[in-house]
Amino acid sequence: MSAQTTYSQATPRGAAGALYDLSAHAVNTRINAETGLTMKFGLGVVQGSAPGSDIKIPATGATAIKFEGITVNGYTNEMNSEGAVFISPGAAIGVLQYGKIWARIKPTDAPAYGDKLYLIITGENAGAFTKTSGADTIEVPGRFIGEKGTGDVAPVELFYQSAAASSSGGGGATSLGDLSDVDLTTPATDGQVLKYSGTDSKWKPGTDSTGA
């Protein structure tokens, strides 16, 4: 009896929303806040109307501070007769906070290792990632860690962000002026400190009254 020595199909490289490897990662459970069957595995998502509870696909006006992570394929959803997988509105879904995963990318993209990671927030590709900055993208804390796989997916790494940093509105800020809860409209002068204003919930420069 002869043995098969050739195959007509190659094993696909990467599946949208599948973990890339078993390196350190964190997956949070969130509720799909989309009302239609638009949510997919491998998409970048942002906070919904109940931050920390639900998520949605980004839209115009989305910011990096609201970025929650990438939806994870837990292999609990069945394909339909046409091979498509849908995530129902209100369904629980895993969202990768940090770690490595196969993410959906813009069809025309050809990322390389080390390229910056931008989330598309408008148009038909909203929720997908690209290596190119533009008016329709926001930069998120991560990078591409490989070339395009089979189909419109590529491996990416999301960097760790502590819960404290996220809740304070840091969002990857590199200076005080980048923080959403700090108002430096009036520049600080020598010897001043930041004081909290309950009127508008902002930290503002003020005179140090501690006597130091």
C-alpha positions in Angstrom: 0.0 0.0 0.0 1.4 3.4 -1.0 1.8 6.3 1.4 0.8 9.9 0.7 3.9 12.0 0.3 2.5 15.3 -0.9 -0.3 17.5 0.3 -2.4 20.0 -1.6 -2.6 22.5 1.3 -0.1 24.0 3.7 -0.9 24.5 7.3 -2.1 28.1 7.8 0.3 30.5 9.7 -1.8 32.1 12.5 -5.4 32.4 13.4 -7.0 35.7 14.3 -7.2 35.9 18.1 -5.0 32.9 18.8 -2.2 33.3 21.4 1.2 33.4 19.6 3.0 31.5 22.3 2.8 30.6 26.0 4.9 33.6 27.3 3.5 35.7 30.1 0.1 37.1 29.4 -3.1 38.3 31.0 -6.6 37.8 29.6 -9.6 39.7 31.1 -13.2 38.7 30.6 -15.4 41.4 29.0 -18.9 41.7 27.6 -19.4 42.4 23.9 -21.2 45.7 23.7 -21.7 45.7 19.9 -25.4 45.4 18.9 -24.7 43.6 15.6 -22.5 40.7 14.6 -19.5 42.9 14.0 -17.2 41.8 16.8 -14.5 39.3 15.7 -11.5 37.6 17.3 -8.2 39.3 16.8 -9.6 42.9 16.9 -8.3 45.7 19.0 -11.1 46.9 21.3 -11.8 49.9 23.6 -13.8 50.5 26.7 -17.6 50.5 26.3 -20.2 52.4 28.3 -19.2 50.5 31.4 -15.4 50.6 31.6 -13.9 47.4 33.1 -17.1 45.5 32.1 -17.8 45.8 28.4 -15.9 46.5 25.2 -16.6 47.7 21.7 -14.9 48.2 18.4 -13.2 51.6 18.2 -14.8 54.5 16.4 -14.0 58.1 15.6 -12.7 59.9 18.7 -11.3 56.7 20.4 -8.1 57.4 22.4 -5.2 55.2 23.5 -6.3 55.7 27.1 -9.5 53.7 26.4 -7.6 50.8 24.7 -8.5 47.5 26.4 -6.5 45.0 24.3 -7.2 42.3 21.6 -10.1 39.8 21.6 -8.9 36.3 22.2 -10.2 33.2 20.4 -11.2 30.8 23.2 -12.4 28.2 20.6 -15.9 28.1 22.1 -17.7 29.5 19.1 -18.8 27.3 16.2 -18.5 28.2 12.5 -21.7 28.6 10.5 -22.3 26.7 7.2 -20.2 29.3 5.3 -17.2 29.0 7.7 -17.8 32.3 9.5 -17.5 32.7 13.3 -19.8 35.3 14.9 -19.7 36.7 18.5 -23.2 37.5 19.7 -24.1 40.8 21.3 -23.8 40.5 25.1 -21.6 37.5 25.0 -18.6 37.1 27.3 -15.2 37.3 25.5 -11.6 37.2 26.5 -9.5 40.3 25.9 -5.7 40.1 26.0 -4.3 42.9 28.2 -0.6 42.0 27.6 1.2 39.2 25.8 1.6 37.9 22.3 -1.3 37.2 19.9 -2.2 36.9 16.2 -4.1 40.1 15.4 -6.1 41.2 12.4 -4.2 43.7 10.2 -5.1 46.1 7.4 -5.2 43.9 4.2 -2.5 46.0 2.4 -0.1 45.9 5.3 3.2 44.1 5.3 4.6 44.5 8.8 8.0 43.5 10.0 9.5 42.6 13.4 9.7 45.7 15.6 7.3 47.9 13.7 5.1 50.2 15.8 1.5 49.2 16.5 -1.3 51.4 15.4 -5.0 50.7 15.9 -7.4 51.8 13.1 -10.4 53.6 14.6 -12.5 54.5 11.6 -13.8 52.9 8.4 -14.2 49.3 7.3 -10.9 48.2 9.0 -11.8 49.7 12.4 -10.3 47.4 15.1 -7.6 46.1 12.8 -3.9 47.1 13.2 -1.4 48.7 10.9 2.3 49.7 11.0 1.6 53.1 9.6 0.5 56.2 11.5 -2.4 58.2 10.1 -5.4 60.4 10.8 -7.5 57.2 11.3 -5.2 55.5 13.8 -4.0 55.7 17.4 -0.7 54.3 18.6 -1.1 51.6 21.3 1.5 50.1 23.6 2.9 47.2 21.6 4.8 46.2 18.5 4.7 43.8 15.6 6.9 40.7 16.3 6.7 39.1 12.9 5.6 39.2 9.3 2.1 38.7 7.9 0.7 35.2 8.4 -1.9 33.3 6.3 -4.6 35.8 5.5 -4.8 39.3 7.1 -3.2 38.5 10.4 0.2 39.1 12.0 1.8 38.4 15.4 1.9 41.3 17.8 3.0 41.9 21.4 1.1 44.1 23.8 3.2 45.6 26.5 2.3 45.3 30.2 0.5 48.2 31.7 -0.3 48.2 35.4 -3.9 48.8 36.5 -2.8 51.9 38.5 -1.2 53.5 35.4 -4.3 52.8 33.3 -6.8 54.2 35.9 -4.8 57.4 36.4 -5.2 58.3 32.8 -1.5 57.8 32.0 -2.0 55.9 28.8 1.8 55.8 28.1 2.4 59.4 29.0 6.1 60.4 29.1 5.6 63.8 30.8 3.2 65.5 33.2 1.5 67.5 30.5 0.5 64.2 28.7 -1.6 63.1 31.7 -5.4 63.6 31.2 -5.9 64.7 34.8 -3.1 67.3 34.9 -3.8 70.9 33.7 -0.6 72.9 32.8 -2.5 75.6 30.8 -0.7 77.9 33.3 2.9 76.8 33.3 4.4 75.9 36.7 7.1 78.2 38.1 10.1 77.4 40.2 9.1 76.0 43.6 5.5 75.3 42.8 3.8 71.9 43.4 0.7 70.2 41.8 -2.5 70.8 43.8 -5.8 69.0 43.2 -8.8 71.1 42.1 -12.1 69.5 43.0 -13.9 72.0 40.7 -12.7 70.4 37.5 -11.0 67.2 38.9 -7.6 68.4 37.7 -4.1 68.7 39.2 -2.8 72.3 38.7 0.4 74.2 39.7 0.2 76.0 43.0 2.3 77.5 45.7 3.9 75.0 48.2 2.3 75.8 51.5 4.0 73.0 53.5 6.7 75.3 54.8 9.5 73.2 53.3 
